Amino acid sequence: MKNVIIIGGGPAGLAASIYLARAGLDPLVFAGSPPGGQLMLTSEVENYPGIENILGPELIEKYRKHAEKFGVKIINQNITKQDLSVSPFSLFTADPDSIGADKNYSTRSVLITTGAKALWLGLESETRLRGKGVSACATCDGFFFKDKVVGVVGGGDTAMEEALTLTKFAKKIYIIHRKDSFRASKIMQERVLKSPKIEVIWNTVVEEILGQNRVESIRLTTGPAPVLLPASATRRELKVDGIFIAIGHKPDTDIFKGQIELDNKGYILTTERVAMESFKGEDSEKIENLKSKIAKFNSEFGSQTSVPGVFAAGDCVDYKYRQAATAVGMAVAAALEVEKYLAD
């Protein structure tokens, strides 16, 4: 029987494990396979406080060593299923010693820090040039494109936010959208369309990202929306120094469907988020939907989910900022709440 099991081995999970280990709660971390989260795909980190410049995988290794210093046990396996209907909770992994069998772990509390993945275009060149001009985070990488020309792919609020962030650095931003209108909120569209630095390329998809060691240009296909018909499409090459893919994120929470409350995009709902959204009053339909859920979140713990004893932090909850530093902060708060929950 464990006091707490952490599901996820990125910044959030490892930061929480340090606090919980120092509290004497002997946390067990399932870091996943492969472990490390989105930082493992980040070539250079320059905005993490106290560390001027570091590779993403190197930062994860520092987290792990710090956690292991306090005796945290880290297992590089995925949780395959769980039963959160009754406490103590049961978590299962594939048993490496018995093919086809599951290994069961019991725990008094669970902290979910499974993160979220950026959605990509699926191009081979996109993967090859990731961190070499291809990015999914303007807040993280915009600084590297001072006075450069960049492209942003997408048409939702995320794409608008990325483009506006890049106006602080780049001299020219192209938004490339496959349709003839944005799906972003009206206010975000207005801000983008008013910016002298931003030019929108409608009814267009990125067919290829070109460059040997760095992004040099992109090959575009333009045609009638919403389907680009080969017979009527035109192709051209556009010189850019970088390309930002902003077509959305997917939280790694599928395994928790039906066990804890998720929003319509799969992000985990916590007490704090439900409370904040219920008071915003921006979307009456959303508020009505939330009212039926609020009773499940009658908790003093801001990071607790709809199941008492199950907590969540990091990018699987945070659909807005998605930064390593914010994930760490959320996870530290969650760890302190787990400690209090167990004490109570």
C-alpha positions as CSV (number, residue, x, y, z in Angstrom):
1,M,0.0,0.0,0.0
2,K,1.4,3.4,-1.1
3,N,0.6,6.7,0.3
4,V,0.7,8.4,-3.1
5,I,1.3,7.3,-6.7
6,I,2.2,10.0,-9.3
7,I,1.3,9.2,-12.9
8,G,3.6,11.2,-15.2
9,G,7.3,11.8,-15.2
10,G,7.6,15.3,-16.6
11,P,8.3,18.5,-14.7
12,A,5.1,18.4,-12.8
13,G,5.3,14.8,-11.6
14,L,9.0,15.0,-10.6
15,A,8.6,18.4,-8.8
16,A,5.7,17.0,-6.8
17,S,7.6,13.9,-6.0
18,I,10.4,15.9,-4.4
19,Y,8.0,17.7,-2.0
20,L,6.2,14.5,-1.2
21,A,9.4,12.6,-0.5
22,R,10.7,15.3,1.8
23,A,7.4,15.0,3.7
24,G,8.1,11.4,4.3
25,L,5.3,10.0,2.1
26,D,7.5,7.8,0.0
27,P,5.9,8.6,-3.4
28,L,6.1,6.2,-6.4
29,V,6.3,7.8,-9.8
30,F,5.2,6.1,-13.0
31,A,7.2,8.2,-15.5
32,G,5.7,6.5,-18.6
33,S,7.5,4.9,-21.6
34,P,9.2,6.8,-23.0
35,P,9.5,9.1,-20.0
36,G,10.0,12.8,-19.7
37,G,7.1,14.5,-21.4
38,Q,7.3,17.4,-23.9
39,L,10.7,18.6,-22.6
40,M,12.3,15.5,-24.2
41,L,11.3,17.0,-27.6
42,T,12.6,20.5,-26.7
43,S,16.1,21.3,-27.9
44,E,16.8,24.4,-26.0
45,V,15.3,26.0,-22.8
46,E,16.2,29.6,-22.0
47,N,13.2,30.7,-19.9
48,Y,13.3,28.4,-16.9
49,P,14.2,30.5,-13.8
50,G,17.7,29.9,-12.5
51,I,18.9,28.1,-15.5
52,E,20.1,30.3,-18.3
53,N,20.4,27.7,-21.0
54,I,19.8,24.0,-21.0
55,L,18.6,21.2,-23.3
56,G,15.1,19.8,-22.5
57,P,16.3,16.2,-21.9
58,E,19.1,17.5,-19.7
59,L,16.6,19.5,-17.6
60,I,14.5,16.3,-17.1
61,E,17.6,14.4,-16.1
62,K,18.3,17.0,-13.4
63,Y,14.7,16.7,-12.1
64,R,15.1,12.9,-11.9
65,K,18.4,13.1,-10.1
66,H,17.0,15.6,-7.6
67,A,14.0,13.4,-6.9
68,E,16.1,10.2,-6.6
69,K,18.3,12.1,-4.1
70,F,15.3,12.1,-1.7
71,G,14.6,8.4,-2.3
72,V,11.9,8.7,-4.9
73,K,11.3,5.5,-6.9
74,I,10.8,6.2,-10.6
75,I,9.4,3.4,-12.8
76,N,9.6,4.0,-16.6
77,Q,6.3,2.3,-17.3
78,N,2.8,3.4,-18.3
79,I,-0.3,2.9,-16.2
80,T,-2.5,0.7,-18.4
81,K,-5.7,1.0,-16.4
82,Q,-7.0,2.0,-13.0
83,D,-9.9,1.7,-10.6
84,L,-10.7,5.1,-9.0
85,S,-14.2,4.1,-7.9
86,V,-13.2,3.1,-4.4
87,S,-10.3,4.0,-2.0
88,P,-7.7,2.7,-1.7
89,F,-7.3,3.1,-5.5
90,S,-5.9,0.4,-7.8
91,L,-3.5,1.1,-10.6
92,F,-2.2,-1.4,-13.1
93,T,0.8,-1.8,-15.3
94,A,1.9,-4.5,-17.7
95,D,3.9,-7.0,-15.7
96,P,7.2,-7.5,-17.4
97,D,7.7,-10.8,-15.6
98,S,4.4,-12.3,-16.9
99,I,3.4,-11.7,-20.5
100,G,-0.2,-10.6,-20.8
101,A,-0.6,-10.1,-17.1
102,D,-1.2,-6.9,-15.1
103,K,0.7,-5.8,-12.0
104,N,-1.6,-4.1,-9.4
105,Y,-0.5,-1.2,-7.1
106,S,-2.7,0.1,-4.3
107,T,-2.5,3.6,-3.1
108,R,-4.3,6.0,-0.7
109,S,-4.0,8.9,-3.1
110,V,-3.2,9.6,-6.8
111,L,-1.6,12.7,-8.4
112,I,-2.1,12.8,-12.2
113,T,0.6,14.7,-14.1
114,T,0.3,13.1,-17.5
115,G,0.7,16.3,-19.5
116,A,-0.5,17.1,-23.0
117,K,1.0,16.6,-26.5
118,A,1.1,19.3,-29.2
119,L,-0.7,18.2,-32.4
120,W,1.6,18.2,-35.5
121,L,1.1,18.1,-39.2
122,G,2.6,14.7,-39.6
123,L,5.4,15.7,-42.0
124,E,8.8,13.9,-42.0
125,S,10.5,17.3,-42.4
126,E,8.5,18.6,-39.4
127,T,10.0,15.9,-37.2
128,R,13.5,16.3,-38.6
129,L,13.6,20.1,-38.1
130,R,11.9,20.2,-34.8
131,G,13.9,22.5,-32.6
132,K,15.7,23.8,-35.7
133,G,13.0,26.3,-36.7
134,V,10.0,24.1,-36.2
135,S,8.2,24.8,-32.9
136,A,4.8,24.5,-31.2
137,C,5.4,27.2,-28.6
138,A,5.9,30.9,-29.4
139,T,6.3,31.7,-25.7
140,C,9.1,29.2,-25.4
141,D,10.9,29.9,-28.7
142,G,9.8,33.3,-30.0
143,F,12.9,35.0,-28.6
144,F,15.0,33.0,-31.1
145,F,13.3,34.7,-34.1
146,K,14.1,38.4,-33.5
147,D,13.8,40.3,-36.7
148,K,13.0,37.1,-38.6
149,V,10.2,36.0,-40.9
150,V,8.0,33.2,-39.5
151,G,4.9,31.2,-40.3
152,V,2.1,30.1,-38.0
153,V,-0.2,27.2,-39.0
154,G,-3.7,27.2,-37.6
155,G,-7.0,29.1,-37.3
156,G,-8.1,28.9,-33.7
157,D,-7.3,31.0,-30.6
158,T,-4.0,29.1,-30.1
159,A,-2.8,30.2,-33.5
160,M,-3.9,33.8,-32.9
161,E,-2.1,33.9,-29.5
162,E,1.0,32.4,-31.1
163,A,1.0,35.0,-33.9
164,L,0.5,37.9,-31.5
165,T,3.2,36.7,-29.2
166,L,5.6,36.5,-32.2
167,T,4.9,40.2,-33.1
168,K,7.1,41.1,-30.2
169,F,10.1,39.4,-31.9
170,A,9.6,38.7,-35.6
171,K,9.5,41.4,-38.3
172,K,6.9,39.4,-40.3
173,I,4.4,36.7,-39.5
174,Y,2.3,34.7,-42.0
175,I,-0.7,32.9,-40.6
176,I,-1.4,29.9,-42.9
177,H,-4.9,28.6,-42.6
178,R,-6.6,25.8,-44.6
179,K,-10.0,27.5,-44.6
180,D,-11.3,30.9,-45.7
181,S,-12.3,32.0,-42.2
182,F,-10.9,31.6,-38.6
183,R,-12.6,29.6,-35.9
184,A,-10.9,31.8,-33.2
185,S,-12.9,34.1,-31.0
186,K,-13.9,37.4,-32.5
187,I,-11.7,39.5,-30.3
188,M,-8.6,37.4,-31.1
189,Q,-9.4,37.7,-34.8
190,E,-9.7,41.4,-34.6
191,R,-6.3,41.8,-32.9
192,V,-4.6,39.6,-35.5
193,L,-6.2,41.3,-38.5
194,K,-5.2,44.8,-37.2
195,S,-1.6,43.9,-36.7
196,P,0.7,45.4,-39.4
197,K,3.2,42.6,-38.9
198,I,0.7,39.8,-39.6
199,E,-0.4,38.6,-43.1
200,V,-3.0,35.8,-43.5
201,I,-2.7,33.2,-46.2
202,W,-6.2,31.7,-46.6
203,N,-7.2,28.3,-48.1
204,T,-3.7,27.0,-47.9
205,V,-1.9,24.1,-46.3
206,V,1.8,23.4,-45.6
207,E,2.8,20.6,-47.9
208,E,6.5,20.5,-46.9
209,I,9.1,22.2,-44.7
210,L,12.3,22.8,-46.6
211,G,15.8,23.1,-45.2
212,Q,18.8,20.9,-44.5
213,N,19.9,21.9,-41.0
214,R,17.4,24.7,-40.3
215,V,14.1,25.8,-41.7
216,E,14.7,27.8,-44.9
217,S,11.3,27.9,-46.5
218,I,7.9,26.1,-46.7
219,R,6.0,24.7,-49.7
220,L,2.4,25.8,-49.8
221,T,-0.6,24.4,-51.6
222,T,-3.5,26.8,-52.1
223,G,-6.9,25.8,-53.4
224,P,-10.7,26.1,-52.8
225,A,-11.8,25.6,-49.2
226,P,-12.4,23.4,-47.4
227,V,-10.9,20.7,-49.6
228,L,-7.8,21.5,-51.6
229,L,-8.5,19.9,-55.0
230,P,-5.3,18.8,-56.8
231,A,-6.6,19.9,-60.1
232,S,-7.2,23.4,-59.1
233,A,-4.6,23.9,-56.4
234,T,-1.5,26.1,-56.9
235,R,1.8,25.5,-55.3
236,R,4.5,28.0,-54.2
237,E,7.5,28.3,-52.0
238,L,7.6,30.9,-49.1
239,K,10.8,31.9,-47.5
240,V,10.6,31.7,-43.7
241,D,13.1,31.3,-40.9
242,G,10.7,29.4,-38.7
243,I,7.3,27.7,-38.6
244,F,5.0,27.4,-35.5
245,I,2.4,24.6,-35.6
246,A,-0.6,25.8,-33.6
247,I,-3.4,23.4,-34.5
248,G,-4.0,22.4,-30.9
249,H,-3.0,20.1,-28.0
250,K,-4.3,16.8,-26.8
251,P,-4.1,16.0,-23.1
252,D,-2.9,12.5,-22.2
253,T,-6.1,11.7,-20.2
254,D,-7.9,9.1,-22.3
255,I,-7.3,6.4,-19.7
256,F,-9.2,8.4,-17.1
257,K,-12.4,8.8,-19.2
258,G,-15.4,7.7,-17.1
259,Q,-13.5,7.8,-13.9
260,I,-13.0,11.5,-13.3
261,E,-14.6,14.6,-14.8
262,L,-12.9,15.9,-18.0
263,D,-13.9,18.8,-20.1
264,N,-14.9,18.4,-23.8
265,K,-11.3,18.5,-24.9
266,G,-10.1,15.9,-22.4
267,Y,-8.5,18.3,-19.9
268,I,-9.0,17.3,-16.2
269,L,-11.4,19.4,-14.2
270,T,-10.2,20.3,-10.7
271,T,-11.9,22.2,-7.9
272,E,-10.0,25.4,-8.7
273,R,-10.8,25.3,-12.4
274,V,-14.5,24.5,-11.9
275,A,-14.8,27.3,-9.3
276,M,-13.1,29.9,-11.5
277,E,-15.1,29.0,-14.6
278,S,-18.4,29.0,-12.7
279,F,-17.8,32.6,-11.7
280,K,-16.6,33.9,-15.1
281,G,-20.1,34.1,-16.5
282,E,-18.7,34.4,-20.0
283,D,-20.6,31.4,-21.4
284,S,-24.0,30.7,-19.9
285,E,-24.3,27.3,-21.5
286,K,-20.9,26.2,-20.1
287,I,-22.0,27.4,-16.6
288,E,-25.2,25.4,-16.8
289,N,-23.2,22.3,-17.7
290,L,-20.8,23.0,-14.8
291,K,-23.5,23.4,-12.2
292,S,-24.3,19.7,-12.3
293,K,-20.6,19.0,-11.7
294,I,-19.9,21.5,-8.9
295,A,-21.3,19.2,-6.2
296,K,-18.6,16.7,-7.0
297,F,-15.9,19.4,-6.3
298,N,-17.0,20.4,-2.9
299,S,-13.4,20.4,-1.6
300,E,-10.9,22.7,0.0
301,F,-8.2,21.3,-2.3
302,G,-7.9,23.3,-5.5
303,S,-6.1,20.6,-7.4
304,Q,-8.4,17.8,-6.4
305,T,-10.5,16.2,-9.1
306,S,-14.1,15.0,-8.9
307,V,-12.9,12.0,-7.0
308,P,-11.7,12.7,-3.4
309,G,-8.0,11.6,-3.1
310,V,-7.3,12.0,-6.8
311,F,-5.4,15.2,-7.7
312,A,-4.1,16.6,-10.9
313,A,-1.6,19.2,-12.0
314,G,0.4,20.4,-15.0
315,D,-0.6,20.4,-18.7
316,C,-3.3,17.8,-18.3
317,V,-5.2,20.5,-16.4
318,D,-3.7,23.7,-17.8
319,Y,-4.9,24.4,-21.3
320,K,-3.8,28.0,-21.2
321,Y,-0.1,28.4,-20.3
322,R,1.5,25.0,-20.9
323,Q,4.9,26.0,-19.5
324,A,7.3,23.8,-17.5
325,A,7.5,26.5,-14.8
326,T,3.7,26.8,-14.4
327,A,3.4,23.0,-14.4
328,V,6.0,22.8,-11.6
329,G,4.1,25.5,-9.6
330,M,0.8,23.7,-10.0
331,A,2.4,20.4,-9.0
332,V,4.0,21.8,-5.8
333,A,0.7,23.2,-4.7
334,A,-0.9,19.8,-5.5
335,A,1.8,18.0,-3.5
336,L,1.1,20.1,-0.5
337,E,-2.6,19.4,-0.8
338,V,-2.0,15.7,-1.1
339,E,0.1,15.9,2.1
340,K,-2.7,17.6,3.9
341,Y,-5.3,15.2,2.5
342,L,-3.4,12.2,3.8
343,A,-2.8,13.9,7.2
344,D,-6.6,14.6,7.5
